[in-house]
Amino acid sequence: MENNELKTEMSRDESERTAVRVSMVSIVGNIILSLFKLFAGIFAHSAAMVSDAVHSASDVLSSIIVIIGVKLSVKEADAEHPYGHERFECVAAIVLSVILLVTGLFIGAEAVENISDGNFNQLAIPGRLALAAAVVSIVTKEAMFWYTRYYAKLLDSDAVMADAWHHRSDALSSVGALIGIAGARLGFPVLDPIASLVICAFIVKAAYDIFRDATEKMVDRSCDEETEQKFRECVLKQEGVLGIDLLHTRIFGKKIYVDIEICADGNKTLFEAHAIAEDVHSVIEREFPKVKHIMIHVNPAADKEE
């Protein structure tokens, strides 16, 4: 038992270090990119690029929230939180989804205002530096999205995945800036706010998906039918298990809690029934790494038949 706990603890520490490292890469990258885009926006007379720089700067806050959420989620269970702290990561994902939503709505509102204003010809023509900054931003933020998304899937982290989509929203924002800057230089400044509206829709959709996924994990939703069927198949393969009377699952953060009632030969001794339950417990922990806690109750098969 002690070796299994040590293995779990080492894995937990490694996951925390990896998540923090990914977030630190995001923070450093966003700071450098924000300063570069701010410089390009000011000296190339591009309001769109200045706004994009502010958007990138907001990603720094997102990454800090991710670090806080991950560090809280890996804390050991205590008297006030006997089931652990995994849901803090869901809370971090919800906070990030709200930031993402506000960012998208801000971009959309600004686009609607610019379209309603209609004074496109009075806008300054951006320089080539702003155009180059937009291209650099798109490539950089898209690379950061795929980098963060890879580790989010590896760690099964909602908060890190939310941060990845924040990178994607910034890349989309830079696409809008690129279209707007290029359009202004070609004599079509109206393309800037129109592109921003499209970007707003993408960002709001991403925020909704992140929020929905995080909230579902906060309300003890059961596993999908395919996963529960795999649990049943695994349990029924174990020697001494004659059937399953009940199977309940619930998702707690990114972990799974399982309650099972199995039936065994009613003539077996208590020690033999306990050994069967222990075998089921061990095989589920081994075959399903996401399972954090299992409660197994053994019913006599004779009662079931009667």
C-alpha contacts under 8 A as a table, 3 or more apart, distances in Angstrom:
res1	aa1	res2	aa2	distance
1	M	4	N	5.27
1	M	5	E	6.36
2	E	5	E	5.13
2	E	6	L	6.18
3	N	6	L	5.09
3	N	7	K	6.16
4	N	7	K	5.07
4	N	8	T	6.20
5	E	8	T	5.07
5	E	9	E	6.07
6	L	9	E	5.03
6	L	10	M	6.13
7	K	10	M	5.23
7	K	11	S	6.22
8	T	11	S	5.09
8	T	12	R	6.11
9	E	12	R	4.99
9	E	13	D	6.21
10	M	13	D	5.15
10	M	14	E	6.13
11	S	14	E	5.08
11	S	15	S	6.11
12	R	15	S	5.13
12	R	16	E	6.25
12	R	74	V	6.65
13	D	16	E	5.10
13	D	17	R	6.23
13	D	74	V	7.91
14	E	17	R	5.15
14	E	18	T	6.13
15	S	18	T	5.13
15	S	19	A	6.14
15	S	155	L	6.37
16	E	19	A	5.21
16	E	20	V	6.15
16	E	70	V	6.51
16	E	71	K	6.65
16	E	74	V	7.17
17	R	20	V	5.18
17	R	21	R	6.05
18	T	21	R	5.05
18	T	22	V	6.19
18	T	151	Y	7.95
19	A	22	V	5.19
19	A	23	S	6.20
19	A	67	I	7.23
19	A	70	V	7.17
19	A	151	Y	7.57
19	A	152	A	8.00
19	A	155	L	7.68
19	A	160	V	7.11
20	V	23	S	5.05
20	V	24	M	6.08
20	V	67	I	5.63
20	V	70	V	7.78
21	R	24	M	5.08
21	R	25	V	6.27
22	V	25	V	5.16
22	V	26	S	6.40
22	V	148	T	6.54
22	V	151	Y	7.58
23	S	26	S	4.96
23	S	27	I	6.20
23	S	63	S	5.28
23	S	64	I	7.31
23	S	66	V	7.02
23	S	67	I	6.58
23	S	160	V	7.76
24	M	27	I	4.95
24	M	28	V	6.17
24	M	63	S	7.42
25	V	28	V	5.36
25	V	29	G	5.98
26	S	29	G	5.12
26	S	30	N	5.92
26	S	59	D	7.96
26	S	60	V	7.27
26	S	63	S	6.62
26	S	144	M	7.17
27	I	30	N	5.24
27	I	31	I	6.17
27	I	59	D	7.46
27	I	60	V	5.05
27	I	63	S	6.23
27	I	64	I	7.76
28	V	31	I	5.26
28	V	32	I	6.34
29	G	32	I	5.37
29	G	33	L	6.05
30	N	33	L	5.00
30	N	34	S	5.77
30	N	56	S	5.81
30	N	57	A	6.32
30	N	59	D	6.68
30	N	60	V	6.26
31	I	34	S	5.18
31	I	35	L	6.29
31	I	56	S	7.71
31	I	57	A	6.49
31	I	60	V	7.11
32	I	35	L	5.39
32	I	36	F	6.28
33	L	36	F	5.09
33	L	37	K	6.10
33	L	53	A	7.54
33	L	56	S	7.17
33	L	137	S	7.06
34	S	37	K	5.22
34	S	38	L	6.00
34	S	53	A	4.65
34	S	54	V	6.90
34	S	56	S	5.47
34	S	57	A	5.67
35	L	38	L	5.09
35	L	39	F	6.12
35	L	53	A	7.14
36	F	39	F	5.18
36	F	40	A	6.19
36	F	53	A	7.96
36	F	133	A	7.45
37	K	40	A	4.98
37	K	41	G	5.89
37	K	49	M	6.17
37	K	50	V	6.62
37	K	52	D	7.23
37	K	53	A	5.16
37	K	130	A	7.66
37	K	133	A	5.97
37	K	134	A	7.78
37	K	137	S	7.87
38	L	41	G	5.08
38	L	42	I	6.17
38	L	49	M	6.89
38	L	50	V	5.21
38	L	53	A	5.31
38	L	54	V	7.87
39	F	42	I	5.39
39	F	43	F	6.18
40	A	43	F	5.40
40	A	44	A	5.58
40	A	45	H	7.97
40	A	46	S	7.76
40	A	49	M	7.20
40	A	50	V	7.91
40	A	129	L	5.81
40	A	130	A	5.27
40	A	133	A	6.46
41	G	44	A	5.32
41	G	45	H	5.67
41	G	46	S	4.65
41	G	47	A	6.31
41	G	48	A	7.37
41	G	49	M	4.74
41	G	50	V	4.84
41	G	130	A	5.83
42	I	45	H	5.28
42	I	46	S	6.52
42	I	47	A	7.74
42	I	50	V	6.86
43	F	46	S	7.94
44	A	126	P	5.46
44	A	127	G	4.53
44	A	128	R	7.05
44	A	129	L	5.85
44	A	130	A	5.58
45	H	124	A	6.64
45	H	125	I	7.14
45	H	126	P	5.21
45	H	127	G	6.67
45	H	130	A	7.88
46	S	49	M	5.35
46	S	50	V	6.53
46	S	124	A	7.47
46	S	125	I	7.56
46	S	126	P	5.03
46	S	127	G	7.50
46	S	130	A	6.46
46	S	181	I	7.51
47	A	50	V	5.07
47	A	51	S	6.25
48	A	51	S	5.15
48	A	52	D	6.16
48	A	177	A	5.60
48	A	180	G	7.61
48	A	181	I	7.64
49	M	52	D	4.83
49	M	53	A	6.13
49	M	130	A	6.53
49	M	133	A	7.89
49	M	134	A	7.28
49	M	174	S	7.87
49	M	177	A	6.29
50	V	53	A	5.02
50	V	54	V	6.50
51	S	54	V	5.13
51	S	55	H	6.35
52	D	55	H	4.94
52	D	56	S	6.33
52	D	170	D	7.57
52	D	173	S	6.64
52	D	174	S	6.48
52	D	177	A	7.31
53	A	56	S	5.14
53	A	57	A	6.27
54	V	57	A	4.97
54	V	58	S	6.39
55	H	58	S	5.20
55	H	59	D	6.87
55	H	103	T	7.54
55	H	170	D	6.69
56	S	59	D	5.26
56	S	60	V	7.31
56	S	170	D	6.42
57	A	60	V	5.52
57	A	61	L	7.51
58	S	61	L	5.40
58	S	62	S	6.68
59	D	62	S	4.84
59	D	63	S	6.28
59	D	163	D	7.86
59	D	166	H	6.87
59	D	167	H	7.41
60	V	63	S	5.26
60	V	64	I	6.39
61	L	64	I	5.13
61	L	65	I	6.30
62	S	65	I	5.12
62	S	66	V	6.32
62	S	96	L	6.17
62	S	99	I	7.87
62	S	163	D	6.46
62	S	166	H	7.93
63	S	66	V	4.94
63	S	67	I	6.35
63	S	163	D	6.50
64	I	67	I	5.16
64	I	68	I	6.35
65	I	68	I	5.12
65	I	69	G	6.06
65	I	92	A	6.25
65	I	96	L	7.66
66	V	69	G	5.06
66	V	70	V	6.05
66	V	89	E	7.73
66	V	92	A	6.18
66	V	93	A	7.71
66	V	159	A	5.56
66	V	160	V	6.30
66	V	163	D	7.24
67	I	70	V	5.26
67	I	71	K	6.12
68	I	71	K	5.28
68	I	72	L	6.19
68	I	92	A	7.88
69	G	72	L	5.26
69	G	73	S	6.06
69	G	88	F	5.58
69	G	89	E	4.77
69	G	90	C	7.96
69	G	91	V	7.32
69	G	92	A	5.19
69	G	159	A	7.16
70	V	73	S	5.08
70	V	74	V	6.43
70	V	88	F	7.49
70	V	89	E	5.74
70	V	159	A	7.47
71	K	74	V	5.67
71	K	75	K	6.87
72	L	75	K	5.58
72	L	85	H	6.52
72	L	86	E	7.75
72	L	88	F	6.15
72	L	89	E	7.47
73	S	84	G	7.65
73	S	85	H	4.61
73	S	86	E	4.28
73	S	87	R	6.49
73	S	88	F	5.14
73	S	89	E	5.59
74	V	84	G	7.94
74	V	85	H	6.52
74	V	86	E	6.54
75	K	84	G	7.01
75	K	85	H	6.16
76	E	84	G	5.99
76	E	85	H	7.28
77	A	81	H	5.57
77	A	82	P	4.98
77	A	83	Y	5.88
77	A	84	G	4.10
77	A	85	H	6.77
78	D	81	H	5.09
78	D	82	P	5.22
78	D	84	G	7.11
79	A	82	P	5.56
81	H	84	G	5.45
81	H	85	H	6.74
85	H	88	F	5.86
86	E	89	E	5.96
86	E	90	C	7.54
86	E	252	F	6.88
86	E	253	G	4.89
86	E	254	K	6.73
86	E	255	K	7.50
87	R	90	C	5.00
87	R	91	V	6.39
87	R	217	K	7.83
87	R	218	M	6.61
87	R	252	F	6.66
87	R	253	G	4.49
87	R	254	K	7.81
88	F	91	V	4.90
88	F	92	A	6.29
88	F	253	G	7.77
89	E	92	A	4.99
89	E	93	A	6.28
89	E	157	S	7.51
89	E	158	D	6.65
89	E	159	A	5.74
89	E	253	G	7.06
90	C	93	A	4.97
90	C	94	I	6.22
90	C	158	D	6.37
90	C	159	A	6.67
90	C	214	A	5.09
90	C	215	T	7.28
90	C	217	K	7.18
90	C	218	M	6.97
90	C	253	G	6.23
91	V	94	I	5.08
91	V	95	V	6.28
91	V	214	A	7.44
92	A	95	V	5.10
92	A	96	L	6.22
92	A	159	A	5.71
93	A	96	L	5.06
93	A	97	S	6.12
93	A	158	D	5.88
93	A	159	A	4.41
93	A	160	V	7.90
93	A	162	A	5.81
93	A	210	I	6.89
93	A	211	F	7.06
93	A	214	A	6.34
94	I	97	S	5.01
94	I	98	V	6.32
94	I	210	I	7.16
94	I	211	F	5.31
94	I	214	A	6.26
94	I	215	T	7.48
95	V	98	V	5.21
95	V	99	I	6.38
96	L	99	I	5.01
96	L	100	L	6.06
96	L	159	A	7.60
96	L	162	A	6.37
96	L	163	D	7.14
97	S	100	L	4.93
97	S	101	L	6.05
97	S	162	A	6.91
97	S	206	A	7.93
97	S	207	A	4.61
97	S	208	Y	7.07
97	S	210	I	5.93
97	S	211	F	5.61
98	V	101	L	4.96
98	V	102	V	6.13
98	V	207	A	6.89
98	V	211	F	7.81
99	I	102	V	5.19
99	I	103	T	6.11
100	L	103	T	5.09
100	L	104	G	6.19
100	L	166	H	6.52
100	L	169	S	7.85
100	L	203	I	6.73
100	L	204	V	7.19
100	L	206	A	7.95
100	L	207	A	5.61
101	L	104	G	5.13
101	L	105	L	6.14
101	L	203	I	6.80
101	L	204	V	5.29
101	L	207	A	5.44
101	L	208	Y	7.75
102	V	105	L	5.13
102	V	106	F	5.99
103	T	106	F	5.13
103	T	107	I	6.29
103	T	203	I	7.93
104	G	107	I	5.18
104	G	108	G	6.17
104	G	199	I	7.53
104	G	200	C	4.67
104	G	201	A	7.40
104	G	203	I	5.30
104	G	204	V	5.73
105	L	108	G	4.92
105	L	109	A	5.92
105	L	200	C	6.36
105	L	204	V	7.37
106	F	109	A	5.15
106	F	110	E	6.13
107	I	110	E	5.26
107	I	111	A	6.18
107	I	196	S	6.32
107	I	197	L	7.30
107	I	199	I	7.99
107	I	200	C	6.09
108	G	111	A	5.03
108	G	112	V	6.21
108	G	196	S	6.24
108	G	197	L	5.10
108	G	199	I	7.89
108	G	200	C	5.19
109	A	112	V	5.15
109	A	113	E	6.18
110	E	113	E	5.08
110	E	114	N	6.20
110	E	193	P	7.70
111	A	114	N	5.14
111	A	115	I	6.19
111	A	192	D	7.82
111	A	193	P	4.31
111	A	194	I	6.82
111	A	196	S	5.83
111	A	197	L	6.10
112	V	115	I	5.13
112	V	116	S	6.04
112	V	193	P	7.00
112	V	197	L	7.54
113	E	116	S	5.10
113	E	117	D	6.02
114	N	117	D	5.09
114	N	118	G	6.49
114	N	119	N	7.85
114	N	193	P	6.33
115	I	118	G	5.44
115	I	190	V	7.15
115	I	193	P	6.32
115	I	194	I	7.74
119	N	122	Q	5.73
119	N	123	L	7.41
120	F	123	L	5.69
120	F	189	P	5.80
120	F	190	V	6.46
121	N	189	P	7.44
123	L	189	P	7.93
125	I	181	I	7.87
125	I	184	A	6.05
125	I	185	R	6.00
126	P	130	A	6.45
126	P	131	L	7.81
126	P	181	I	6.15
126	P	184	A	7.16
126	P	185	R	6.74
127	G	130	A	5.73
127	G	131	L	6.99
128	R	131	L	4.98
128	R	132	A	6.25
129	L	132	A	5.08
129	L	133	A	6.09
130	A	133	A	4.98
130	A	134	A	6.23
130	A	181	I	7.34
131	L	134	A	5.25
131	L	135	V	6.55
131	L	178	L	6.08
131	L	181	I	6.30
131	L	182	A	6.95
132	A	135	V	5.20
132	A	136	V	6.24
133	A	136	V	5.08
133	A	137	S	6.01
134	A	137	S	5.03
134	A	138	I	6.20
134	A	174	S	5.49
134	A	175	V	7.07
134	A	177	A	6.44
134	A	178	L	5.32
135	V	138	I	5.20
135	V	139	V	6.34
135	V	174	S	7.62
135	V	175	V	7.92
135	V	178	L	6.97
136	V	139	V	5.35
136	V	140	T	5.99
137	S	140	T	5.14
137	S	141	K	5.82
137	S	171	A	6.67
137	S	174	S	6.25
138	I	141	K	5.41
138	I	142	E	5.94
138	I	170	D	7.92
138	I	171	A	4.75
138	I	172	L	7.40
138	I	174	S	5.70
138	I	175	V	6.48
139	V	142	E	5.33
139	V	143	A	6.16
139	V	171	A	7.67
140	T	143	A	5.17
140	T	144	M	6.21
141	K	144	M	4.91
141	K	145	F	6.06
141	K	167	H	5.54
141	K	168	R	6.56
141	K	170	D	6.63
141	K	171	A	5.20
142	E	145	F	4.94
142	E	146	W	6.43
142	E	167	H	6.89
142	E	168	R	6.05
142	E	171	A	5.87
143	A	146	W	5.35
143	A	147	Y	6.14
144	M	147	Y	5.00
144	M	148	T	5.95
144	M	164	A	7.32
144	M	167	H	6.47
145	F	148	T	5.30
145	F	149	R	5.85
145	F	164	A	4.80
145	F	165	W	6.61
145	F	166	H	7.91
145	F	167	H	5.16
145	F	168	R	5.61
146	W	149	R	4.96
146	W	150	Y	6.01
146	W	164	A	7.34
147	Y	150	Y	5.34
147	Y	151	Y	6.73
148	T	151	Y	5.36
148	T	152	A	6.03
148	T	160	V	6.84
148	T	161	M	7.02
148	T	163	D	7.43
148	T	164	A	5.14
149	R	152	A	4.90
149	R	153	K	6.24
149	R	160	V	7.42
149	R	161	M	5.71
149	R	164	A	5.35
149	R	165	W	7.93
150	Y	153	K	5.44
150	Y	154	L	6.26
151	Y	154	L	4.74
151	Y	155	L	5.90
151	Y	160	V	7.71
152	A	155	L	5.22
152	A	156	D	5.56
152	A	157	S	5.08
152	A	158	D	7.11
152	A	159	A	7.97
152	A	160	V	5.14
152	A	161	M	4.98
152	A	164	A	7.82
153	K	156	D	4.80
153	K	157	S	6.74
153	K	161	M	7.42
154	L	157	S	7.95
156	D	254	K	7.00
157	S	160	V	5.38
157	S	161	M	6.17
157	S	254	K	7.31
158	D	161	M	5.05
158	D	162	A	6.09
158	D	210	I	7.88
158	D	214	A	7.03
158	D	254	K	7.95
159	A	162	A	5.05
159	A	163	D	6.30
160	V	163	D	4.98
160	V	164	A	6.26
161	M	164	A	4.92
161	M	165	W	6.43
162	A	165	W	5.19
162	A	166	H	6.33
162	A	210	I	6.32
163	D	166	H	4.93
163	D	167	H	6.52
164	A	167	H	5.16
164	A	168	R	6.52
165	W	168	R	4.80
165	W	169	S	6.13
165	W	206	A	6.92
166	H	169	S	5.00
166	H	170	D	6.32
167	H	170	D	5.10
167	H	171	A	6.28
168	R	171	A	4.94
168	R	172	L	6.22
169	S	172	L	5.04
169	S	173	S	6.09
169	S	199	I	7.80
169	S	202	F	7.61
169	S	203	I	5.63
170	D	173	S	4.86
170	D	174	S	6.18
171	A	174	S	5.03
171	A	175	V	6.28
172	L	175	V	4.89
172	L	176	G	6.37
172	L	199	I	5.98
173	S	176	G	5.10
173	S	177	A	6.29
173	S	196	S	7.15
173	S	199	I	6.32
174	S	177	A	4.78
174	S	178	L	6.01
175	V	178	L	4.98
175	V	179	I	6.18
176	G	179	I	5.15
176	G	180	G	5.99
176	G	192	D	6.32
176	G	195	A	5.10
176	G	196	S	5.46
176	G	199	I	6.88
177	A	180	G	5.03
177	A	181	I	5.92
177	A	192	D	6.65
177	A	196	S	7.93
178	L	181	I	5.17
178	L	182	A	5.92
179	I	182	A	5.16
179	I	183	G	5.75
179	I	191	L	6.57
179	I	192	D	6.11
179	I	195	A	6.98
180	G	183	G	5.00
180	G	184	A	5.99
180	G	189	P	6.24
180	G	190	V	7.50
180	G	191	L	5.34
180	G	192	D	3.49
180	G	193	P	7.27
180	G	195	A	7.26
181	I	184	A	5.11
181	I	185	R	6.22
181	I	189	P	7.62
181	I	192	D	7.07
182	A	185	R	5.12
182	A	186	L	6.19
183	G	186	L	5.02
183	G	187	G	6.05
183	G	188	F	4.63
183	G	189	P	5.32
183	G	190	V	7.55
183	G	191	L	5.86
183	G	192	D	7.03
184	A	187	G	5.04
184	A	188	F	5.08
184	A	189	P	4.14
184	A	190	V	7.77
184	A	191	L	7.75
184	A	192	D	7.79
185	R	188	F	7.41
185	R	189	P	7.81
188	F	191	L	6.08
189	P	192	D	5.92
190	V	193	P	6.02
190	V	194	I	6.58
191	L	194	I	5.17
191	L	195	A	5.97
192	D	195	A	5.39
192	D	196	S	6.29
193	P	196	S	4.88
193	P	197	L	6.36
194	I	197	L	5.28
194	I	198	V	6.74
195	A	198	V	5.22
195	A	199	I	6.27
196	S	199	I	4.96
196	S	200	C	6.05
197	L	200	C	4.96
197	L	201	A	6.54
198	V	201	A	5.28
198	V	202	F	6.65
199	I	202	F	5.17
199	I	203	I	6.25
200	C	203	I	5.21
200	C	204	V	6.11
201	A	204	V	5.26
201	A	205	K	6.15
202	F	205	K	5.20
202	F	206	A	6.30
203	I	206	A	5.14
203	I	207	A	6.19
204	V	207	A	5.04
204	V	208	Y	6.17
205	K	208	Y	5.14
205	K	209	D	6.31
206	A	209	D	5.20
206	A	210	I	6.26
207	A	210	I	5.26
207	A	211	F	6.09
208	Y	211	F	5.11
208	Y	212	R	6.02
209	D	212	R	5.21
209	D	213	D	6.17
210	I	213	D	5.31
210	I	214	A	6.19
211	F	214	A	5.26
211	F	215	T	6.08
212	R	215	T	5.28
212	R	216	E	6.13
213	D	216	E	5.31
213	D	217	K	6.57
214	A	217	K	5.28
214	A	218	M	6.48
215	T	218	M	4.90
215	T	219	V	6.60
216	E	219	V	5.60
216	E	220	D	7.27
216	E	221	R	6.07
217	K	220	D	6.14
217	K	221	R	6.22
217	K	251	I	5.86
217	K	252	F	6.12
217	K	253	G	5.43
217	K	254	K	7.40
218	M	221	R	7.72
218	M	251	I	7.97
218	M	252	F	6.78
218	M	253	G	6.52
220	D	250	R	5.11
220	D	251	I	5.40
220	D	252	F	6.20
221	R	250	R	5.41
221	R	251	I	5.67
222	S	248	H	7.47
222	S	249	T	5.12
222	S	250	R	4.26
222	S	251	I	5.95
223	C	227	T	6.22
223	C	228	E	6.43
223	C	249	T	6.03
223	C	250	R	6.23
223	C	251	I	6.59
223	C	256	I	7.98
224	D	227	T	5.52
224	D	228	E	6.45
225	E	228	E	5.12
225	E	229	Q	6.03
226	E	229	Q	5.12
226	E	230	K	6.37
227	T	230	K	5.10
227	T	231	F	6.43
228	E	231	F	4.96
228	E	232	R	6.36
228	E	247	L	7.93
228	E	249	T	7.63
229	Q	232	R	5.05
229	Q	233	E	6.23
230	K	233	E	5.12
230	K	234	C	6.07
231	F	234	C	5.18
231	F	235	V	6.19
231	F	284	I	7.50
232	R	235	V	5.20
232	R	236	L	6.09
232	R	244	I	7.47
233	E	236	L	5.32
233	E	237	K	6.39
234	C	237	K	5.50
234	C	238	Q	7.19
234	C	283	V	7.82
234	C	284	I	7.34
235	V	238	Q	5.64
235	V	241	V	7.29
235	V	280	V	6.05
235	V	284	I	7.67
236	L	239	E	7.98
236	L	241	V	5.91
236	L	242	L	7.11
236	L	243	G	6.50
236	L	244	I	7.54
237	K	241	V	7.53
238	Q	241	V	5.87
238	Q	276	I	7.90
238	Q	279	D	7.34
238	Q	280	V	6.62
239	E	276	I	7.27
240	G	264	A	6.03
240	G	265	D	7.40
240	G	276	I	6.18
241	V	244	I	7.88
241	V	262	I	6.61
241	V	263	C	6.17
241	V	264	A	5.34
241	V	276	I	7.22
242	L	262	I	7.43
242	L	263	C	5.57
242	L	264	A	5.30
242	L	265	D	7.41
242	L	301	A	7.20
243	G	262	I	5.82
243	G	263	C	5.30
243	G	264	A	7.33
244	I	247	L	7.26
244	I	260	I	7.44
244	I	261	E	5.98
244	I	262	I	4.44
244	I	263	C	6.10
245	D	260	I	7.70
245	D	261	E	5.29
245	D	262	I	5.66
245	D	263	C	6.74
246	L	259	D	7.74
246	L	260	I	5.54
246	L	261	E	4.91
246	L	262	I	7.14
247	L	258	V	7.35
247	L	259	D	5.83
247	L	260	I	4.65
247	L	261	E	6.59
248	H	258	V	5.88
248	H	259	D	5.05
248	H	260	I	6.47
249	T	256	I	6.85
249	T	257	Y	5.64
249	T	258	V	4.59
249	T	259	D	6.32
250	R	256	I	5.78
250	R	257	Y	5.32
250	R	258	V	6.73
251	I	254	K	6.67
251	I	255	K	5.83
251	I	256	I	4.63
251	I	257	Y	6.37
252	F	255	K	5.17
252	F	256	I	5.82
252	F	257	Y	6.99
254	K	290	K	7.27
255	K	290	K	5.09
255	K	291	V	5.77
255	K	292	K	5.86
256	I	290	K	5.82
256	I	291	V	4.51
256	I	292	K	5.78
256	I	293	H	7.12
257	Y	291	V	5.99
257	Y	292	K	5.99
257	Y	293	H	5.01
257	Y	294	I	6.03
258	V	291	V	7.35
258	V	293	H	6.36
258	V	294	I	4.77
258	V	295	M	6.28
259	D	294	I	5.89
259	D	295	M	4.76
259	D	296	I	6.07
260	I	294	I	7.68
260	I	295	M	6.22
260	I	296	I	4.90
260	I	297	H	6.29
261	E	296	I	5.80
261	E	297	H	4.66
261	E	298	V	5.75
261	E	299	N	6.80
262	I	296	I	7.30
262	I	297	H	6.30
262	I	298	V	5.06
262	I	299	N	6.02
263	C	298	V	5.50
263	C	299	N	4.49
263	C	300	P	5.46
263	C	301	A	5.10
263	C	304	K	7.91
264	A	268	K	7.90
264	A	273	A	7.17
264	A	298	V	6.74
264	A	299	N	6.33
264	A	300	P	5.35
264	A	301	A	5.17
265	D	268	K	5.77
265	D	300	P	5.76
265	D	301	A	5.31
265	D	302	A	6.94
266	G	299	N	7.63
266	G	300	P	4.14
266	G	301	A	5.58
266	G	302	A	5.68
266	G	303	D	7.80
267	N	300	P	7.91
268	K	272	E	5.90
268	K	273	A	6.31
269	T	272	E	5.17
269	T	273	A	6.27
270	L	273	A	5.12
270	L	274	H	6.01
271	F	274	H	5.05
271	F	275	A	6.18
272	E	275	A	5.05
272	E	276	I	6.41
273	A	276	I	5.16
273	A	277	A	6.38
273	A	298	V	6.94
274	H	277	A	5.08
274	H	278	E	6.16
275	A	278	E	5.00
275	A	279	D	6.21
276	I	279	D	5.14
276	I	280	V	6.36
277	A	280	V	5.14
277	A	281	H	6.08
277	A	296	I	6.36
277	A	297	H	7.51
277	A	298	V	7.03
278	E	281	H	4.92
278	E	282	S	6.08
279	D	282	S	5.19
279	D	283	V	6.18
280	V	283	V	5.35
280	V	284	I	6.23
281	H	284	I	5.49
281	H	285	E	6.39
281	H	294	I	6.69
281	H	296	I	7.35
282	S	285	E	5.24
282	S	286	R	6.18
283	V	286	R	5.00
283	V	287	E	5.95
284	I	287	E	5.17
284	I	288	F	5.64
284	I	291	V	7.62
285	E	288	F	5.45
285	E	289	P	6.05
285	E	291	V	6.22
285	E	292	K	7.76
286	R	289	P	6.39
288	F	291	V	5.77
289	P	292	K	7.78
291	V	294	I	7.44
299	N	303	D	7.77
299	N	304	K	7.89
300	P	303	D	5.70
300	P	304	K	6.88
301	A	304	K	5.02
301	A	305	E	6.32
302	A	305	E	5.19
302	A	306	E	6.36
303	D	306	E	5.15
